Amino acid sequence: MAGMKARDPALRLRRRFSRRALLVGAGQTGLFGLLAWRLRQLQIMESSEYRLLSDENRVNRQLTAPVRGAVYDRFGVAIAEDKENLRVMVIPAYCKNLAATLAAISSIVTVSASDRDRIKRTTRRQSRYLPILVTEGLSWQQFGLLNVLAPQFPGVRTDRASYRRYSNARSAVHVVGYVGMAGEGEVDEDPVMRVPGFRIGKTGIEKGFDRQLRGRAGSISYEVDAHGRIVRELGSVPSEPGKDVVLTLDHELQAFALDRLASQRRGSLVALDCITGEVLVMVSMPSFDPNEIAFKADAQKWKALATSPDEPLNNRAAAGLYPPGSTFKVVNALAGLTAGVITPDERITCRGGYFFGNHLFHCWKTHGPISLHDAIKASCDVYFYETAHRLGIDRLAVTGRALGLGHAYESELAGQKRGVMPDTAWKRATLGVPWYAGETISCGIGQGYVLATPLELAVVSARIASGKVIEPRFVRSHGSGPQPAPAPLPIDPVHLQLVRDGMSAVVNEKGGTATRSVLSIPSMPGVLMAGKTGTAQAFGHGVAHHFTGWEAQPHALFIAFAPVDAPRYAVACVVEHGGYGAHAAAPIVHDVMTELLLRDPAGKPTYTASKPAGAPSALADAGATR
């Protein structure tokens, strides 16, 4: 019995150890099982995901900027294209002393203090193993010397990229526009925006067609170590160049028109094809050279442009708003004929002024009894005061809009503004007050609330000349077939012809306000131009400032089309504070119209780009290709 009792504690100890061992073993088995399950999940089930994460840590992918598409005029002359850009980069991680490296580079090519500050800031923001642009636009001599001395400059890398170069720059800049670095709100639109030196369209066609011109970025993949150092190149995907754009402009006519406007401080001119609506000329004065701000921009030059009182950055032809003055009388005449409130033979007596209530509206001359034809020819204010009074502003506005006023036309020309063709609803919605009958009198001669851009005035002239709903177009279509014929205007052709005859009399009959601008082309005898002069007060409603000197002069305007018997070209010109339309604007239009008829750009075969941009739907019918 004693022996059994002696053995019981040992037995109990062994049993207790066995239970503990069993529990520990079971726990170990469970842990190893869990570990095996997790390893299986990581190695087999989720291997692709972690392999991707591993590759992302091991592989560095850098985007390469595409070559931007070129912009051509209608005959294939390059206006904007990419040129080779020689650059020098620095990789801070490989530099023993970044400041010393930049100082060494500056012994060959200038590195400004602002560039040094930019490089230092960028170094703090991103990996030191990523390249940073030091400067660009190197000469071949500088580029070659940096390549030869590169082994002595650790971390220095040369690079060949591209930059935007504009030809015929000053004459076309307000249509073509220019490129610049992406702004804060644009850098996240596309990863390529963060590529050093990449530029996007800022104004004009460059902005409107930016996505087509931009192309698609390529990439180069590098294997890197744990510190981000490049080990080797793994492969690359080539970038896709941007599409080319062919404009409707004639660059030689652009240069001619700008040169003709050069004598004026501010002005603009637009010329259209009356059949297709293609914009052949659009110039704005003063102009500027986009090469000075699109590449290696000079801060002082940019500031001078941006703060100039003459606003050279503004495209006056598409965004300048002016009272149309007496050029609006052709709109008033068509509205009166359409509504039946006047007839061609009715004579309205002009005594040099028109009383409405207690207010006297002046005419520039006493014309006596005058018919529609002579009222257009002599630009009688009283005739059109009475016509507007009979019409009322709402019926006048219907015809104005039918002729193209108050429109921002569908196109890819960025920055276009809409004129004002007021009516009672417009004033109530805009100013919150009713329309007064006396305001209609002022609108009848293109003053008051009526405002138009030179582009709109050119459209008015083209629509009257053709009898069609002409839409202005800046880009020629590709592969879309012939464009559909413009719809006819909702205006009686007989009435249109009456106004055309009056406009012809302005230039070609004795007593017309623009007889000094009659065409005289020896090689084209008998070819006539029709037109309408305009002289508009340069201030509007609510302007309390009293202008003096040059600013006190009225704006000079002239609209025209030719040939009279088969209209093909329509032109509108505005000279700010130029005085009388017959003296300042009409002679300019005379010279441009003469050049248009002699060159006849609409009658010549045009250029087709090898890789054209697919025109947006608004421009799908921009014109036939050769």
C-alpha positions as CSV (number, residue, x, y, z in Angstrom):
1,M,0.0,0.0,0.0
2,A,2.8,2.3,0.9
3,G,4.5,1.6,-2.4
4,M,1.4,2.5,-4.4
5,K,1.0,5.7,-2.4
6,A,4.5,6.6,-3.2
7,R,4.0,6.1,-6.8
8,D,0.8,8.1,-7.0
9,P,2.5,11.6,-6.9
10,A,4.8,10.5,-9.7
11,L,1.9,9.2,-11.7
12,R,-0.1,12.3,-11.2
13,L,3.0,14.4,-12.2
14,R,3.4,12.4,-15.4
15,R,-0.3,12.7,-16.2
16,R,-0.2,16.5,-15.5
17,F,2.9,16.8,-17.8
18,S,1.2,14.8,-20.5
19,R,-1.9,17.0,-20.4
20,R,0.3,20.1,-20.6
21,A,2.3,18.7,-23.4
22,L,-0.9,17.8,-25.2
23,L,-2.2,21.3,-24.9
24,V,1.1,22.9,-25.9
25,G,1.4,20.6,-28.8
26,A,-2.2,21.3,-29.9
27,G,-1.5,25.0,-29.6
28,Q,1.7,24.7,-31.6
29,T,0.0,22.7,-34.2
30,G,-2.8,25.3,-34.4
31,L,-0.3,28.1,-34.7
32,F,1.8,26.3,-37.4
33,G,-1.5,25.5,-39.2
34,L,-2.5,29.1,-39.1
35,L,0.9,30.1,-40.3
36,A,0.8,27.6,-43.1
37,W,-2.7,28.9,-44.1
38,R,-1.4,32.5,-44.1
39,L,1.7,31.5,-46.1
40,R,-0.5,29.7,-48.6
41,Q,-2.7,32.8,-48.8
42,L,0.2,35.1,-49.4
43,Q,2.3,32.8,-51.6
44,I,-0.5,31.3,-53.7
45,M,-3.9,33.1,-53.3
46,E,-2.6,36.7,-53.2
47,S,0.7,36.3,-54.9
48,S,-0.3,38.4,-58.0
49,E,-1.3,41.3,-55.8
50,Y,1.9,41.3,-53.8
51,R,4.0,40.7,-56.8
52,L,2.4,43.9,-58.3
53,L,3.2,45.8,-55.1
54,S,6.8,44.5,-55.2
55,D,7.2,45.5,-58.8
56,E,5.9,49.0,-58.0
57,N,8.6,49.3,-55.4
58,R,11.2,47.9,-57.8
59,V,10.1,49.5,-61.0
60,N,10.1,53.2,-61.6
61,R,7.9,54.4,-64.5
62,Q,8.7,57.8,-66.0
63,L,6.4,59.5,-68.6
64,T,7.8,60.9,-71.8
65,A,6.1,63.9,-73.3
66,P,4.6,63.5,-76.8
67,V,5.4,65.9,-79.8
68,R,2.6,68.4,-80.1
69,G,0.7,68.5,-83.3
70,A,1.5,71.3,-85.8
71,V,-0.9,74.2,-86.8
72,Y,-1.0,75.1,-90.5
73,D,-2.7,77.8,-92.5
74,R,-5.0,76.8,-95.3
75,F,-2.2,76.4,-97.8
76,G,0.1,74.3,-95.5
77,V,2.4,76.9,-94.1
78,A,3.4,76.0,-90.6
79,I,2.3,78.6,-88.0
80,A,3.0,76.6,-84.9
81,E,5.2,73.5,-84.6
82,D,7.5,71.7,-82.2
83,K,11.2,72.2,-82.5
84,E,14.1,70.4,-80.9
85,N,14.8,71.6,-77.4
86,L,18.2,70.9,-75.8
87,R,18.0,70.8,-72.0
88,V,20.2,70.0,-69.0
89,M,18.9,68.1,-66.0
90,V,20.3,67.3,-62.6
91,I,19.7,64.3,-60.3
92,P,20.4,65.6,-56.8
93,A,21.1,62.2,-55.2
94,Y,24.2,61.8,-57.4
95,C,25.6,65.3,-56.8
96,K,28.3,65.5,-54.2
97,N,27.2,69.1,-53.6
98,L,24.1,70.4,-55.5
99,A,25.1,74.1,-55.1
100,A,28.6,73.3,-56.5
101,T,27.1,71.3,-59.4
102,L,24.8,74.2,-60.3
103,A,27.7,76.6,-60.1
104,A,29.7,74.4,-62.5
105,I,26.8,74.2,-65.0
106,S,26.4,78.0,-64.8
107,S,30.0,78.3,-66.1
108,I,28.7,76.9,-69.4
109,V,25.0,78.1,-69.5
110,T,23.4,80.7,-67.4
111,V,21.4,79.4,-64.4
112,S,19.5,82.2,-62.8
113,A,18.9,82.7,-59.1
114,S,15.2,81.9,-59.6
115,D,16.1,78.6,-61.3
116,R,18.4,77.7,-58.4
117,D,15.7,78.4,-55.9
118,R,13.2,76.3,-57.9
119,I,15.6,73.4,-58.1
120,K,16.2,73.5,-54.3
121,R,12.4,73.6,-53.6
122,T,11.8,70.7,-56.0
123,T,14.6,68.7,-54.4
124,R,12.8,69.0,-51.0
125,R,9.4,68.0,-52.5
126,Q,10.3,64.9,-54.4
127,S,12.7,62.0,-54.5
128,R,16.4,63.1,-54.9
129,Y,16.7,60.4,-57.5
130,L,14.2,62.0,-59.9
131,P,15.7,64.4,-62.5
132,I,15.0,68.1,-62.3
133,L,15.1,70.5,-65.2
134,V,17.9,73.1,-64.8
135,T,17.5,75.1,-68.0
136,E,16.5,74.6,-71.6
137,G,17.0,76.1,-75.0
138,L,20.7,75.3,-75.1
139,S,22.8,75.9,-78.2
140,W,24.6,72.9,-79.8
141,Q,27.9,74.3,-78.5
142,Q,26.6,74.4,-74.9
143,F,24.9,71.0,-75.2
144,G,28.1,69.4,-76.6
145,L,30.3,70.9,-74.0
146,L,28.1,69.7,-71.2
147,N,28.1,66.2,-72.7
148,V,31.9,66.2,-72.9
149,L,32.3,67.4,-69.3
150,A,29.5,65.3,-67.9
151,P,31.9,62.8,-66.2
152,Q,33.3,65.7,-64.2
153,F,29.8,66.7,-63.1
154,P,28.2,63.8,-61.1
155,G,24.4,63.9,-61.4
156,V,24.3,66.0,-64.5
157,R,22.2,64.7,-67.5
158,T,21.5,66.3,-70.9
159,D,18.2,65.8,-72.6
160,R,16.6,66.4,-76.0
161,A,13.0,67.4,-75.9
162,S,10.9,69.9,-77.9
163,Y,9.5,73.4,-77.6
164,R,6.8,75.3,-79.4
165,R,7.9,77.7,-82.1
166,Y,5.5,80.2,-83.8
167,S,6.0,81.5,-87.3
168,N,4.2,84.5,-88.7
169,A,3.7,85.0,-85.0
170,R,2.3,88.5,-84.5
171,S,-0.3,88.3,-87.3
172,A,-1.8,85.0,-86.2
173,V,-1.3,84.9,-82.4
174,H,-4.9,86.0,-81.5
175,V,-6.3,83.1,-83.4
176,V,-3.6,80.4,-82.9
177,G,-3.0,81.4,-79.3
178,Y,0.1,80.1,-77.4
179,V,1.1,77.4,-74.9
180,G,2.3,77.6,-71.3
181,M,3.0,75.6,-68.2
182,A,0.0,73.9,-66.6
183,G,-1.6,75.9,-63.8
184,E,-2.5,74.7,-60.3
185,G,-6.0,73.7,-61.4
186,E,-4.7,71.8,-64.5
187,V,-1.8,69.7,-63.3
188,D,-4.1,66.9,-62.1
189,E,-6.0,66.6,-65.4
190,D,-3.4,64.3,-67.0
191,P,-0.3,62.7,-65.5
192,V,1.8,64.1,-68.4
193,M,1.2,67.6,-67.0
194,R,3.8,66.9,-64.4
195,V,6.6,66.0,-66.9
196,P,9.3,68.7,-66.6
197,G,8.8,71.4,-69.2
198,F,5.4,70.1,-70.5
199,R,3.1,72.8,-71.9
200,I,-0.5,73.1,-72.7
201,G,-2.7,75.4,-74.8
202,K,-3.5,78.6,-73.0
203,T,-5.5,80.7,-75.6
204,G,-7.0,80.5,-79.1
205,I,-6.9,77.3,-81.1
206,E,-4.0,76.0,-79.0
207,K,-6.5,75.9,-76.1
208,G,-9.6,74.9,-78.0
209,F,-7.9,71.9,-79.7
210,D,-5.5,71.2,-76.8
211,R,-6.4,67.5,-76.4
212,Q,-6.1,66.7,-80.1
213,L,-2.8,68.7,-80.4
214,R,-1.4,67.3,-77.1
215,G,-1.1,63.6,-78.2
216,R,-0.6,60.8,-75.8
217,A,2.4,60.4,-73.4
218,G,4.8,57.5,-73.6
219,S,6.8,55.9,-70.8
220,I,10.1,54.4,-69.9
221,S,10.4,51.8,-67.1
222,Y,13.5,51.5,-65.0
223,E,14.5,49.0,-62.4
224,V,15.6,50.8,-59.2
225,D,17.1,49.7,-55.9
226,A,15.8,50.3,-52.4
227,H,17.2,53.8,-52.5
228,G,15.5,54.7,-55.8
229,R,18.7,54.5,-57.8
230,I,18.3,53.4,-61.4
231,V,19.7,49.9,-62.0
232,R,18.7,49.3,-65.6
233,E,16.1,50.2,-68.2
234,L,13.3,47.6,-68.5
235,G,11.5,48.8,-71.5
236,S,9.6,51.7,-73.0
237,V,6.3,52.6,-74.7
238,P,6.6,55.3,-77.4
239,S,4.6,58.5,-77.1
240,E,1.8,59.2,-79.7
241,P,2.3,62.5,-81.4
242,G,-0.5,65.0,-81.4
243,K,-2.8,65.6,-84.4
244,D,-2.2,68.4,-86.8
245,V,-4.7,71.2,-87.3
246,V,-5.3,73.1,-90.6
247,L,-6.8,76.5,-90.1
248,T,-9.0,78.4,-92.6
249,L,-6.6,81.5,-92.4
250,D,-4.4,82.7,-95.1
251,H,-1.1,83.7,-93.3
252,E,-0.1,86.2,-96.1
253,L,-3.4,87.9,-95.9
254,Q,-3.1,87.9,-92.1
255,A,0.3,89.7,-92.4
256,F,-1.1,92.1,-94.9
257,A,-4.1,93.1,-92.8
258,L,-2.0,93.5,-89.6
259,D,0.4,95.7,-91.5
260,R,-2.5,97.8,-92.8
261,L,-3.8,98.2,-89.2
262,A,-0.4,99.0,-87.8
263,S,-1.0,102.8,-88.2
264,Q,-3.8,102.6,-85.7
265,R,-3.3,102.3,-81.9
266,R,-6.1,99.8,-81.4
267,G,-8.2,98.0,-84.0
268,S,-9.3,94.7,-85.5
269,L,-10.5,93.2,-88.8
270,V,-12.3,90.0,-89.8
271,A,-12.7,88.6,-93.3
272,L,-15.0,85.7,-94.2
273,D,-15.8,83.5,-97.1
274,C,-19.5,84.4,-97.8
275,I,-20.2,80.9,-99.1
276,T,-18.5,78.6,-96.6
277,G,-18.1,80.9,-93.6
278,E,-14.4,80.2,-93.4
279,V,-12.5,82.9,-91.5
280,L,-9.8,84.0,-93.9
281,V,-8.4,86.8,-91.8
282,M,-8.7,87.7,-88.2
283,V,-6.3,90.3,-86.8
284,S,-6.2,92.4,-83.6
285,M,-4.1,95.4,-82.9
286,P,-1.8,95.8,-80.9
287,S,-0.4,92.3,-81.3
288,F,2.6,90.5,-79.7
289,D,5.1,87.8,-80.3
290,P,4.0,84.5,-78.5
291,N,7.5,83.2,-78.7
292,E,8.5,85.7,-76.0
293,I,6.1,84.1,-73.4
294,A,5.5,80.5,-74.6
295,F,9.2,79.4,-74.1
296,K,11.7,80.7,-71.5
297,A,9.2,83.4,-70.7
298,D,10.7,86.7,-69.6
299,A,8.9,87.9,-66.5
300,Q,9.3,91.5,-67.3
301,K,8.0,91.1,-70.9
302,W,5.0,89.2,-69.6
303,K,4.2,91.9,-67.0
304,A,4.5,94.6,-69.7
305,L,2.0,92.7,-71.9
306,A,-0.4,91.9,-69.0
307,T,-0.5,95.5,-67.7
308,S,-0.4,97.4,-70.9
309,P,-3.4,99.8,-71.2
310,D,-3.8,98.8,-74.8
311,E,-4.3,95.1,-73.8
312,P,-2.4,93.4,-76.5
313,L,-3.3,90.0,-75.1
314,N,-7.0,90.7,-75.9
315,N,-8.4,89.4,-79.1
316,R,-10.5,92.4,-80.0
317,A,-11.8,90.7,-83.2
318,A,-13.6,88.0,-81.2
319,A,-13.9,89.5,-77.7
320,G,-14.1,93.3,-78.2
321,L,-17.6,94.6,-77.7
322,Y,-18.5,97.8,-79.5
323,P,-21.6,99.8,-80.4
324,P,-22.1,99.0,-84.1
325,G,-23.1,102.6,-84.8
326,S,-24.5,103.2,-88.3
327,T,-23.5,99.7,-89.6
328,F,-26.6,98.6,-87.6
329,K,-28.8,100.5,-89.9
330,V,-28.9,97.6,-92.4
331,V,-30.3,95.5,-89.6
332,N,-32.9,98.1,-88.9
333,A,-33.8,98.4,-92.5
334,L,-34.4,94.6,-92.9
335,A,-36.4,94.5,-89.7
336,G,-38.6,97.4,-90.9
337,L,-39.2,95.8,-94.3
338,T,-39.9,92.4,-92.8
339,A,-42.4,93.9,-90.3
340,G,-44.0,96.1,-93.0
341,V,-43.5,99.3,-91.1
342,I,-41.6,100.9,-94.0
343,T,-41.7,100.5,-97.8
344,P,-38.9,101.1,-100.3
345,D,-40.6,104.1,-101.8
346,E,-41.8,105.8,-98.6
347,R,-40.0,109.0,-97.8
348,I,-39.4,110.1,-94.3
349,T,-38.5,113.7,-93.7
350,C,-35.2,114.5,-92.0
351,R,-35.0,118.0,-90.5
352,G,-31.7,117.4,-88.8
353,G,-33.2,115.9,-85.7
354,Y,-36.0,113.7,-84.3
355,F,-38.1,114.7,-81.3
356,F,-39.3,111.9,-79.0
357,G,-41.1,113.4,-76.0
358,N,-38.9,116.2,-74.8
359,H,-35.7,114.8,-76.1
360,L,-34.1,115.7,-79.5
361,F,-32.1,112.9,-81.2
362,H,-29.7,114.6,-83.7
363,C,-28.9,113.6,-87.2
364,W,-25.5,114.4,-88.6
365,K,-27.0,116.3,-91.5
366,T,-30.4,117.6,-92.7
367,H,-31.4,115.3,-95.5
368,G,-35.0,116.4,-96.2
369,P,-37.5,113.7,-97.5
370,I,-35.5,110.5,-98.0
371,S,-36.3,107.0,-99.2
372,L,-34.8,103.7,-97.9
373,H,-32.1,103.5,-100.6
374,D,-30.9,107.0,-100.1
375,A,-31.2,106.7,-96.3
376,I,-28.7,103.7,-96.3
377,K,-26.5,105.5,-98.9
378,A,-26.4,108.8,-96.9
379,S,-26.7,107.2,-93.5
380,C,-29.6,109.3,-92.4
381,D,-30.2,108.9,-88.6
382,V,-33.7,110.3,-88.6
383,Y,-35.0,107.7,-91.1
384,F,-33.8,104.9,-88.8
385,Y,-35.0,106.6,-85.6
386,E,-38.5,106.6,-87.1
387,T,-38.1,103.0,-88.4
388,A,-37.0,101.8,-84.9
389,H,-39.9,103.7,-83.2
390,R,-42.4,102.0,-85.5
391,L,-40.8,98.6,-85.0
392,G,-40.3,98.4,-81.2
393,I,-37.2,96.8,-79.8
394,D,-38.6,93.2,-79.7
395,R,-39.1,93.0,-83.5
396,L,-35.8,94.7,-84.1
397,A,-34.1,92.2,-81.9
398,V,-35.6,89.2,-83.9
399,T,-34.0,90.4,-87.1
400,G,-30.7,91.3,-85.4
401,R,-30.3,87.8,-84.0
402,A,-31.3,86.2,-87.3
403,L,-28.4,88.2,-88.9
404,G,-25.9,86.9,-86.3
405,L,-25.9,89.5,-83.5
406,G,-25.8,88.4,-79.9
407,H,-24.1,85.1,-80.7
408,A,-21.0,83.3,-79.4
409,Y,-20.6,81.0,-82.4
410,E,-19.8,77.3,-82.0
411,S,-16.1,77.0,-82.6
412,E,-12.9,76.0,-80.9
413,L,-11.6,79.6,-80.7
414,A,-11.2,80.1,-77.0
415,G,-12.0,83.5,-75.5
416,Q,-14.9,84.4,-77.9
417,K,-17.5,86.8,-76.4
418,R,-21.2,87.2,-77.2
419,G,-22.5,90.6,-78.2
420,V,-25.7,92.2,-76.9
421,M,-28.9,92.3,-79.0
422,P,-31.3,93.7,-76.4
423,D,-35.0,93.3,-76.1
424,T,-37.5,93.9,-73.3
425,A,-37.0,90.5,-71.7
426,W,-33.2,90.9,-71.8
427,K,-33.3,94.2,-69.9
428,R,-35.7,92.9,-67.3
429,A,-33.5,89.8,-66.7
430,T,-30.2,91.7,-66.8
431,L,-31.0,95.0,-65.1
432,G,-34.3,94.3,-63.4
433,V,-36.0,97.3,-64.9
434,P,-38.5,97.8,-67.8
435,W,-37.7,98.9,-71.3
436,Y,-38.4,102.5,-72.2
437,A,-39.5,103.5,-75.7
438,G,-36.8,106.2,-76.0
439,E,-34.2,103.5,-75.7
440,T,-35.4,101.9,-78.9
441,I,-34.6,105.1,-80.8
442,S,-30.9,104.9,-79.8
443,C,-30.8,101.2,-80.6
444,G,-32.1,102.0,-84.1
445,I,-28.7,103.5,-85.1
446,G,-26.6,101.0,-83.2
447,Q,-26.1,102.9,-80.0
448,G,-27.7,102.3,-76.5
449,Y,-27.5,98.8,-75.3
450,V,-26.5,97.2,-78.7
451,L,-23.0,95.8,-78.7
452,A,-21.3,93.6,-81.3
453,T,-17.9,92.0,-81.9
454,P,-16.1,92.6,-85.2
455,L,-16.6,88.9,-85.9
456,E,-20.4,89.3,-85.5
457,L,-20.4,92.3,-87.8
458,A,-18.5,90.3,-90.4
459,V,-21.2,87.6,-90.1
460,V,-23.9,90.2,-90.5
461,S,-22.3,91.4,-93.8
462,A,-21.8,87.8,-95.0
463,R,-25.4,86.8,-94.3
464,I,-26.8,89.9,-96.0
465,A,-24.6,89.2,-99.0
466,S,-25.4,85.5,-99.3
467,G,-28.9,85.3,-97.9
468,K,-27.7,82.3,-96.0
469,V,-27.2,81.5,-92.3
470,I,-23.4,81.7,-92.5
471,E,-21.5,80.3,-89.5
472,P,-17.9,81.4,-89.0
473,R,-15.3,78.5,-89.1
474,F,-11.7,78.5,-88.1
475,V,-10.6,74.9,-88.8
476,R,-11.0,72.9,-92.0
477,S,-12.7,69.6,-91.7
478,H,-11.1,66.2,-92.6
479,G,-12.8,63.1,-93.9
480,S,-16.3,64.4,-93.2
481,G,-17.3,64.9,-96.8
482,P,-18.8,68.0,-98.3
483,Q,-20.3,70.4,-95.8
484,P,-24.1,70.8,-95.9
485,A,-25.3,74.0,-97.5
486,P,-26.2,76.8,-95.1
487,A,-29.9,77.3,-94.5
488,P,-31.6,80.3,-96.1
489,L,-32.2,83.4,-93.9
490,P,-35.8,83.8,-92.6
491,I,-35.9,87.1,-94.6
492,D,-37.5,87.9,-97.9
493,P,-34.8,87.8,-100.7
494,V,-36.5,90.9,-102.2
495,H,-35.8,92.8,-99.0
496,L,-32.2,91.5,-98.8
497,Q,-31.6,92.8,-102.4
498,L,-33.0,96.2,-101.5
499,V,-30.5,96.5,-98.6
500,R,-27.6,95.2,-100.8
501,D,-28.4,97.9,-103.4
502,G,-28.3,100.5,-100.6
503,M,-24.9,99.2,-99.4
504,S,-23.6,99.3,-103.0
505,A,-24.7,102.9,-103.2
506,V,-22.7,103.8,-100.1
507,V,-19.5,103.1,-102.0
508,N,-20.4,103.5,-105.7
509,E,-23.0,106.2,-106.0
510,K,-22.6,110.0,-105.6
511,G,-23.6,111.0,-102.1
512,G,-22.5,107.7,-100.6
513,T,-20.6,108.0,-97.3
514,A,-17.7,105.8,-98.5
515,T,-17.3,106.8,-102.2
516,R,-13.5,107.5,-101.5
517,S,-13.2,103.7,-100.9
518,V,-14.5,102.6,-104.3
519,L,-12.6,99.6,-105.7
520,S,-10.3,100.3,-108.7
521,I,-8.5,97.1,-109.7
522,P,-7.1,97.3,-113.2
523,S,-7.1,93.6,-113.7
524,M,-10.8,93.4,-112.5
525,P,-12.7,96.2,-114.2
526,G,-16.3,96.5,-113.1
527,V,-15.8,94.6,-109.8
528,L,-17.7,96.6,-107.1
529,M,-17.7,96.5,-103.3
530,A,-20.8,97.2,-101.2
531,G,-20.5,98.5,-97.6
532,K,-21.8,100.5,-94.7
533,T,-20.0,103.1,-92.6
534,G,-20.3,103.5,-88.9
535,T,-19.3,106.0,-86.3
536,A,-20.1,105.0,-82.8
537,Q,-19.9,106.9,-79.5
538,A,-17.2,105.2,-77.4
539,F,-19.2,105.3,-74.1
540,G,-22.3,103.6,-73.0
541,H,-24.9,103.5,-70.2
542,G,-23.7,104.3,-66.8
543,V,-20.3,105.8,-67.8
544,A,-19.7,108.9,-65.7
545,H,-16.1,109.4,-66.6
546,H,-15.5,112.3,-69.0
547,F,-13.1,111.2,-71.7
548,T,-10.6,113.6,-73.3
549,G,-8.2,113.6,-76.2
550,W,-7.8,110.3,-78.1
551,E,-10.3,108.4,-75.9
552,A,-13.0,111.0,-76.6
553,Q,-13.0,110.2,-80.3
554,P,-15.8,107.9,-81.5
555,H,-15.0,104.4,-82.8
556,A,-14.8,104.0,-86.6
557,L,-16.5,101.0,-88.3
558,F,-17.0,99.6,-91.8
559,I,-18.6,96.5,-93.1
560,A,-18.5,95.3,-96.7
561,F,-18.8,92.5,-99.2
562,A,-17.6,92.0,-102.7
563,P,-18.1,91.4,-105.6
564,V,-21.5,93.1,-105.5
565,D,-23.0,90.9,-108.3
566,A,-21.6,87.6,-106.9
567,P,-20.6,88.1,-103.2
568,R,-17.7,85.9,-102.1
569,Y,-15.9,87.9,-99.4
570,A,-17.2,89.8,-96.4
571,V,-15.1,92.1,-94.2
572,A,-15.7,94.1,-91.0
573,C,-13.2,96.5,-89.4
574,V,-13.3,98.5,-86.2
575,V,-10.7,101.2,-85.3
576,E,-11.0,102.2,-81.7
577,H,-11.3,106.0,-81.3
578,G,-10.6,106.3,-85.0
579,G,-13.1,109.0,-85.7
580,Y,-15.3,108.6,-88.7
581,G,-15.8,105.2,-90.3
582,A,-15.4,106.5,-93.8
583,H,-12.0,108.1,-92.9
584,A,-10.4,105.4,-90.7
585,A,-12.0,102.0,-91.2
586,A,-13.3,102.1,-94.9
587,P,-9.8,102.7,-96.4
588,I,-8.4,99.7,-94.5
589,V,-11.2,97.5,-95.7
590,H,-10.7,98.8,-99.2
591,D,-7.1,97.6,-99.2
592,V,-7.8,94.3,-97.6
593,M,-10.7,93.6,-99.9
594,T,-8.5,94.4,-102.9
595,E,-5.9,92.0,-101.7
596,L,-8.6,89.3,-101.1
597,L,-10.0,89.6,-104.6
598,L,-6.5,89.5,-106.2
599,R,-5.3,86.5,-104.2
600,D,-8.7,84.8,-104.2
601,P,-7.8,82.3,-101.4
602,A,-11.3,80.7,-101.5
603,G,-10.7,79.7,-105.1
604,K,-7.4,77.9,-104.6
605,P,-6.7,74.2,-103.5
606,T,-6.0,73.9,-99.8
607,Y,-3.7,71.8,-97.7
608,T,-4.6,68.5,-96.1
609,A,-2.7,67.4,-93.0
610,S,-1.1,63.9,-93.0
611,K,-2.4,63.3,-89.4
612,P,-5.3,65.7,-89.0
613,A,-7.1,66.4,-85.8
614,G,-10.6,65.0,-85.7
615,A,-12.6,68.2,-85.6
616,P,-15.3,68.5,-82.9
617,S,-18.9,68.2,-83.9
618,A,-19.2,72.0,-83.9
619,L,-16.5,72.2,-86.6
620,A,-17.2,69.0,-88.5
621,D,-18.2,70.9,-91.5
622,A,-15.4,73.4,-91.6
623,G,-14.9,73.2,-95.3
624,A,-13.9,70.9,-98.2
625,T,-10.4,69.7,-98.7
626,R,-8.7,69.7,-102.0
